[in-house]
């Protein structure tokens, strides 16, 4: 089976207009979804990226410039990711379609090439 990364994208404001109980309910959906993948042998890794932290390297003459991030030029940010195994892109997309993140943002599916 091939490995794929599912990059969870959103507007960077998850939970801003939600109660703590509502946020917890959403988190529990992600936990249950990830556990289901793990039980079926598809999940390799699932993590949430910390909001408002990170660094961005951009090309500049001489050496890359480094700035605080993850402040993208676009409206979406990557809020988390899962590494899964699937037979092909169609199977990976089928798995991604079941992710609770499709209720609040987009998911980018990318094949991981072995090096």
C-alpha positions in Angstrom: 0.0 0.0 0.0 1.1 3.6 -0.7 1.3 6.3 1.9 -0.7 9.5 1.6 -0.8 12.7 3.6 -4.2 14.3 4.3 -3.5 18.0 5.0 -6.5 19.6 6.8 -7.0 23.2 5.7 -9.3 25.7 7.3 -9.6 29.5 7.8 -7.5 29.4 11.0 -10.4 30.4 13.3 -11.7 27.0 14.4 -13.6 27.3 17.6 -13.9 31.1 17.6 -17.7 31.0 17.7 -18.1 27.7 19.5 -18.7 26.8 23.1 -16.2 24.6 24.9 -18.7 21.7 24.8 -19.1 22.1 21.0 -15.3 22.2 20.5 -14.9 19.1 22.6 -17.7 17.3 20.6 -15.8 18.1 17.3 -12.5 16.9 18.8 -14.1 13.7 19.8 -15.3 13.1 16.2 -11.7 13.4 15.0 -10.5 11.0 17.7 -13.1 8.5 16.8 -12.4 8.8 13.1 -8.6 8.4 13.7 -9.2 5.4 15.9 -11.4 3.8 13.2 -8.6 4.3 10.7 -6.1 2.8 13.1 -8.2 -0.3 13.7 -8.5 -0.9 10.0 -4.8 -0.5 9.5 -4.9 2.8 7.5 -3.6 5.3 10.0 0.1 6.0 10.4 0.0 9.4 12.1 -2.5 12.0 13.0 -1.5 15.3 14.6 -2.8 18.8 15.2 -0.5 21.7 14.4 -0.3 24.4 17.1 -2.1 27.5 16.1 -0.2 30.8 15.7 3.3 29.2 15.8 5.9 28.1 13.3 8.4 29.6 10.9 8.2 30.2 7.2 11.2 30.2 4.9 11.0 32.2 1.7 13.5 32.5 -1.1 15.6 35.7 -1.0 19.0 36.5 -2.6 21.8 34.9 -0.7 19.9 32.8 1.8 16.2 32.1 2.7 14.5 34.6 4.9 12.8 33.3 8.0 9.7 34.8 9.5 7.2 33.9 12.1 4.4 31.8 10.8 2.3 30.1 9.7 0.9 33.2 8.2 0.1 32.2 4.6 -0.6 34.6 1.8 -3.8 32.6 1.1 -7.0 32.5 3.2 -6.5 28.9 4.2 -4.0 27.5 6.7 -3.0 23.9 7.3 -4.4 23.0 10.8 -3.4 19.4 11.0 -2.5 16.3 9.0 -2.9 12.5 8.9 -0.6 10.0 7.2 -2.6 7.1 5.9 -2.0 4.0 3.8 -4.3 3.3 0.8 -4.1 1.3 -2.5 -4.2 4.4 -4.7 -5.5 8.0 -4.9 -9.1 6.9 -5.3 -8.9 4.9 -2.1 -7.2 7.7 -0.3 -9.9 10.2 -1.4 -12.5 7.7 -0.2 -10.9 7.7 3.2 -10.6 11.5 3.3 -14.3 11.9 2.4 -15.2 10.2 5.8 -13.1 12.7 7.8 -15.0 15.1 10.0 -12.9 17.9 8.7 -15.0 18.0 5.5 -17.6 19.8 7.7 -15.4 22.8 8.3 -12.6 22.9 5.8 -10.8 21.3 2.9 -8.5 18.4 2.7 -5.5 18.1 0.4 -4.5 14.5 -0.5 -0.9 14.0 -1.6 1.0 10.8 -2.3 4.2 10.4 -0.2 7.1 9.3 -2.4 9.6 6.9 -0.8 13.1 8.3 -0.8 
